[in-house]
Amino acid sequence: MCHVLNIERSGFYAWLNQPLSAKAKDDNRLLGKIKQFWLESGCTYGYRNITIDLRNDGEICSKNRVYRLMRQANIRAVRGYKRHPGFKGGKTSVAAPNTLDRTFDVDKPDSYWVTDFTYIRTYEGWLYVTVVIDLFSRKVVGWTMKSSPKADLVIDALLMAVWRRRPKKRYLFTQIKVFNTHRVIGVLS
């Protein structure tokens, strides 16, 4: 390589073994602080927040320098989750008749069940959860968790509740709208 570049070997080795410049030493010191603040933030801070932390610590540096050092060391902020996309499209739902009529004080078990559907943000993405609760004991009698909000999520939770409690009463079947698809499910009443 020295022959191709037309330089002396002794000059190359002198350049190779020369000490770091003052700027390079200061960059290495600053990079150590950047890594410390980045790790303390849980690897979520980008160069802007790191710059604020460095200035609060008494360092004098620009955000461009912090950006350059973080890019060279391959330090990046861990991005958070986006907002839940929501449910769009489809027809508006028709309200079912209110058979419960807000009577939440129940005198015997397995006479009224209520369900709820929600979604939870996790590190692996959104988790959709449906639970069925007995109003008498306030215990969860059925539940389902899945990674997609399909109609079978609600049906599986209700089937689990029926399988676990084995109610003796008859069911009132009604057609409800679950995620833009009409399904027939049983409701205890």
C-alpha positions as CSV (number, residue, x, y, z in Angstrom):
1,M,0.0,0.0,0.0
2,C,2.9,2.4,0.8
3,H,4.4,1.7,-2.7
4,V,1.1,2.4,-4.4
5,L,0.5,5.6,-2.5
6,N,4.2,6.6,-2.9
7,I,4.9,7.2,0.8
8,E,7.7,5.9,3.0
9,R,7.0,3.1,5.4
10,S,8.5,4.9,8.3
11,G,6.2,7.9,7.7
12,F,3.2,5.5,7.7
13,Y,4.2,3.9,11.0
14,A,4.8,7.3,12.6
15,W,1.3,8.4,11.5
16,L,-0.1,5.1,12.8
17,N,1.4,5.4,16.2
18,Q,0.9,9.1,16.8
19,P,-1.2,10.1,19.8
20,L,-4.8,11.2,19.5
21,S,-5.4,14.8,19.0
22,A,-7.0,17.0,21.7
23,K,-10.3,17.0,19.7
24,A,-10.3,13.2,19.4
25,K,-9.6,12.9,23.2
26,D,-12.4,15.3,24.0
27,D,-14.8,13.4,21.6
28,N,-14.0,10.1,23.4
29,R,-14.6,11.7,26.8
30,L,-17.9,13.2,25.6
31,L,-18.9,9.9,24.0
32,G,-18.5,8.2,27.4
33,K,-21.0,10.7,28.9
34,I,-23.3,10.3,25.9
35,K,-23.4,6.5,26.5
36,Q,-24.0,7.0,30.2
37,F,-27.0,9.4,29.7
38,W,-28.3,7.2,26.9
39,L,-28.2,4.1,29.1
40,E,-29.7,6.0,32.1
41,S,-32.7,7.0,29.9
42,G,-33.4,3.3,29.1
43,C,-32.0,3.7,25.6
44,T,-34.8,6.0,24.6
45,Y,-33.1,9.4,24.4
46,G,-32.1,10.8,21.0
47,Y,-29.4,13.4,20.4
48,R,-31.7,16.3,21.4
49,N,-32.4,15.0,24.9
50,I,-28.8,13.8,25.3
51,T,-27.7,17.4,24.4
52,I,-30.0,18.8,27.1
53,D,-28.6,16.3,29.7
54,L,-25.0,17.2,28.7
55,R,-25.7,20.9,29.1
56,N,-27.4,20.3,32.5
57,D,-24.2,18.4,33.5
58,G,-22.1,21.5,32.5
59,E,-20.8,20.4,29.1
60,I,-20.5,22.9,26.3
61,C,-21.4,21.1,23.0
62,S,-23.8,21.5,20.1
63,K,-26.5,19.1,19.2
64,N,-24.8,18.6,15.8
65,R,-21.7,17.3,17.6
66,V,-23.7,15.0,19.8
67,Y,-25.6,13.8,16.7
68,R,-22.3,13.1,14.9
69,L,-20.8,11.2,17.8
70,M,-24.0,9.1,18.4
71,R,-24.1,8.3,14.6
72,Q,-20.5,7.2,14.6
73,A,-20.9,5.0,17.7
74,N,-24.2,3.6,16.3
75,I,-26.2,4.8,19.3
76,R,-29.9,5.3,18.5
77,A,-33.0,6.1,20.4
78,V,-35.4,3.2,20.8
79,R,-38.6,4.3,19.2
80,G,-41.9,4.1,21.1
81,Y,-45.1,2.6,19.8
82,K,-47.4,4.5,17.5
83,R,-50.9,5.2,18.6
84,H,-53.5,2.5,18.3
85,P,-54.8,2.7,14.7
86,G,-58.5,2.5,15.9
87,F,-61.3,0.9,14.1
88,K,-62.5,2.7,11.0
89,G,-65.0,2.1,8.3
90,G,-68.1,0.0,8.3
91,K,-71.6,0.9,9.3
92,T,-72.6,2.6,12.5
93,S,-73.7,0.0,15.1
94,V,-77.3,-0.2,16.3
95,A,-77.7,-0.2,20.1
96,A,-79.0,-3.4,21.6
97,P,-81.9,-3.1,24.0
98,N,-80.9,-2.5,27.6
99,T,-82.0,-5.7,29.3
100,L,-79.8,-5.2,32.3
101,D,-81.2,-1.7,33.0
102,R,-78.2,-0.9,35.3
103,T,-79.1,-3.5,38.0
104,F,-75.6,-4.3,39.1
105,D,-76.7,-5.7,42.5
106,V,-77.4,-9.4,41.7
107,D,-78.7,-11.8,44.3
108,K,-77.5,-15.1,42.8
109,P,-74.5,-16.3,40.8
110,D,-74.6,-16.9,37.0
111,S,-77.7,-14.7,36.5
112,Y,-75.9,-11.8,34.8
113,W,-72.6,-11.7,33.0
114,V,-71.0,-8.6,31.6
115,T,-68.1,-8.5,29.0
116,D,-65.5,-5.9,28.2
117,F,-63.0,-5.6,25.4
118,T,-59.8,-3.6,25.5
119,Y,-56.3,-3.4,24.0
120,I,-53.0,-3.2,25.7
121,R,-49.7,-1.9,24.4
122,T,-46.8,-4.4,24.8
123,Y,-43.2,-4.5,23.6
124,E,-44.3,-7.0,20.9
125,G,-47.3,-5.0,19.7
126,W,-50.9,-4.6,20.6
127,L,-52.6,-7.3,22.7
128,Y,-56.4,-7.5,22.5
129,V,-58.2,-8.8,25.6
130,T,-61.8,-9.7,26.3
131,V,-63.1,-10.7,29.7
132,V,-66.5,-12.0,31.0
133,I,-67.4,-11.1,34.6
134,D,-70.1,-12.6,36.8
135,L,-71.9,-9.6,38.4
136,F,-72.7,-11.6,41.5
137,S,-69.2,-12.5,42.6
138,R,-67.3,-9.9,40.4
139,K,-65.0,-12.7,39.3
140,V,-63.7,-13.2,35.9
141,V,-65.3,-16.3,34.5
142,G,-63.9,-16.2,31.0
143,W,-61.2,-14.4,29.1
144,T,-59.3,-14.4,25.8
145,M,-56.1,-12.7,24.6
146,K,-55.0,-12.5,21.0
147,S,-52.9,-10.3,18.8
148,S,-55.7,-9.4,16.4
149,P,-59.1,-7.9,17.0
150,K,-61.3,-10.5,15.4
151,A,-64.9,-11.4,16.3
152,D,-63.8,-14.8,17.6
153,L,-62.0,-13.0,20.4
154,V,-65.3,-12.2,22.1
155,I,-66.9,-15.5,21.2
156,D,-64.0,-17.5,22.7
157,A,-64.2,-15.5,26.0
158,L,-67.9,-16.3,26.2
159,L,-67.4,-20.0,25.4
160,M,-64.8,-20.2,28.0
161,A,-67.2,-18.7,30.6
162,V,-69.9,-21.2,29.6
163,W,-67.4,-24.1,29.8
164,R,-66.1,-23.1,33.2
165,R,-69.4,-22.2,34.9
166,R,-71.9,-24.5,33.1
167,P,-75.0,-22.4,33.8
168,K,-78.3,-24.1,34.1
169,K,-80.4,-21.2,32.7
170,R,-81.5,-20.7,29.1
171,Y,-79.8,-18.3,26.9
172,L,-81.2,-15.2,25.3
173,F,-79.6,-15.0,21.8
174,T,-79.2,-11.7,20.2
175,Q,-77.4,-10.4,17.2
176,I,-74.6,-7.9,18.0
177,K,-72.1,-6.2,15.9
178,V,-68.5,-7.1,16.7
179,F,-65.8,-5.4,14.5
180,N,-68.0,-4.8,11.5
181,T,-69.3,-8.4,11.4
182,H,-72.6,-9.6,12.7
183,R,-72.4,-12.6,15.0
184,V,-74.9,-14.4,17.1
185,I,-73.7,-14.9,20.7
186,G,-75.5,-15.9,23.9
187,V,-76.1,-13.6,26.8
188,L,-77.3,-14.8,30.2
189,S,-80.3,-13.1,31.5
